[in-house]
Amino acid sequence: MQEAYWKFWDGFNTYTLNNPSFCSEFKVHPYPSVRSYQDYSIGEPYHIVAGIDLKKHEIRVGAYFRDLDAYLFYSEMLKGRIERKIGKKLKWTRHQTKASAYLYDDDEFDENHGWENAYRSLVYDMCLMKAAFDFVPPKPPNDI
């Protein structure tokens, strides 16, 4: 399975290298991942994670928080505003030391047909997530 993910992310990285919308928001990965996801650091307090499930034909893009206070600020104070801006509900998940908010989409793609559709969907969703989370203050106020 690692080889399939490597091939997917290699194609994605090549696709994003030639995509001005993506390049204006994110740094293209120099090497493809052998996992089902790639991380994109955009600064504090979260980063964007792009992922796929090749068997389920599922695409996911998430905001990943290492700071639970920041997660609580976004999820409790701004959840509705963020989801309205995206136009879909997110899956908000809190763990012991980290948390996330994911956007899931199903798409038809496989190695021989449609990977470009998956690339296009991922880029669109990544830019959408970044815009939805970026319009708020980068650090939560100290009083929450």
C-alpha positions in Angstrom: 0.0 0.0 0.0 2.9 2.3 0.6 3.9 2.3 -3.0 0.3 3.3 -4.0 0.4 6.2 -1.6 3.8 7.2 -2.9 2.6 7.2 -6.5 -0.5 9.2 -5.5 1.4 11.9 -3.5 4.1 12.1 -6.2 1.4 12.9 -8.7 -0.2 15.4 -6.3 3.1 17.1 -5.6 3.7 17.5 -9.4 0.1 18.8 -9.9 0.4 21.3 -7.0 3.7 22.6 -8.3 1.9 23.9 -11.3 -1.1 25.3 -9.5 -0.9 29.0 -8.7 -3.8 28.9 -6.1 -2.0 26.1 -4.2 1.4 27.7 -4.4 0.1 31.0 -3.1 -1.1 29.3 0.1 1.1 26.3 0.7 4.6 25.0 0.1 4.8 22.1 -2.2 6.2 18.9 -0.6 9.6 18.1 -2.1 9.1 14.3 -1.5 5.9 12.2 -1.7 4.6 10.6 1.4 4.3 6.8 1.7 1.4 7.3 4.2 -2.3 8.1 3.5 -1.7 11.8 4.3 0.6 14.8 3.9 0.9 17.7 6.4 1.2 21.3 5.5 2.5 23.7 8.1 0.9 27.2 7.9 2.0 28.5 11.3 0.3 28.5 14.6 -2.1 27.4 16.0 -2.9 24.7 13.5 -1.7 23.1 10.3 -3.6 21.6 7.3 -3.6 17.8 6.6 -4.5 16.4 3.2 -5.4 12.7 3.2 -6.9 10.0 1.0 -8.3 6.5 1.5 -7.6 4.7 -1.8 -10.0 1.8 -1.0 -12.9 4.0 0.2 -12.3 6.7 -2.5 -12.4 9.2 0.3 -10.7 12.5 0.4 -10.2 14.4 3.7 -8.7 17.8 4.5 -8.3 18.8 8.1 -7.2 21.5 10.4 -5.0 19.8 13.0 -4.4 21.4 16.4 -1.6 20.5 18.7 -2.8 23.2 21.2 -6.1 22.2 22.8 -6.8 25.8 23.9 -6.7 26.9 20.3 -8.9 24.0 19.3 -11.4 24.9 22.0 -11.4 28.5 20.9 -12.2 27.6 17.3 -14.6 24.8 18.0 -16.6 26.6 20.8 -16.5 30.2 19.6 -16.2 30.0 15.8 -17.5 26.6 14.7 -20.7 27.8 13.1 -18.9 30.7 11.4 -16.2 28.4 10.0 -18.7 25.8 8.8 -20.9 28.4 7.1 -17.8 29.7 5.3 -17.0 26.2 4.1 -20.6 25.3 3.3 -20.4 21.9 5.0 -20.3 20.4 8.5 -16.9 19.4 9.8 -16.0 16.4 12.0 -14.6 18.0 15.1 -12.5 15.6 17.3 -10.7 16.2 20.5 -8.1 13.8 21.9 -5.9 13.8 25.0 -3.3 16.2 23.7 -4.4 17.2 20.2 -7.5 17.8 18.2 -8.8 18.2 14.6 -11.6 19.4 12.4 -12.0 17.4 9.1 -13.9 17.9 5.9 -14.6 14.6 4.2 -15.6 14.1 0.5 -16.2 11.0 -1.6 -14.9 11.0 -5.1 -14.3 8.5 -7.9 -10.7 8.0 -8.5 -8.1 5.3 -9.0 -4.6 5.0 -10.4 -5.7 4.6 -14.0 -8.6 7.1 -13.9 -9.4 10.2 -12.0 -6.4 10.9 -9.8 -6.4 14.4 -11.3 -10.0 14.8 -10.0 -8.8 13.8 -6.6 -5.9 16.3 -6.8 -8.3 19.1 -7.9 -10.7 18.3 -5.0 -7.9 18.2 -2.5 -6.4 21.6 -3.6 -9.9 23.2 -3.6 -10.7 21.8 -0.1 -7.3 22.8 1.3 -7.6 26.4 0.1 -11.2 26.5 1.4 -10.2 25.2 4.8 -7.2 27.6 5.1 -9.4 30.5 4.2 -12.2 29.5 6.6 -9.7 29.1 9.5 -7.5 32.1 8.6 -10.2 34.8 9.0 -10.0 34.5 12.7 -7.3 35.7 15.2 -4.2 33.4 15.0 -4.1 33.0 18.9 -7.0 32.5 21.2 -7.6 35.2 23.8 -6.2 34.4 27.3 -9.6 34.7 29.0 -11.1 31.4 27.6 
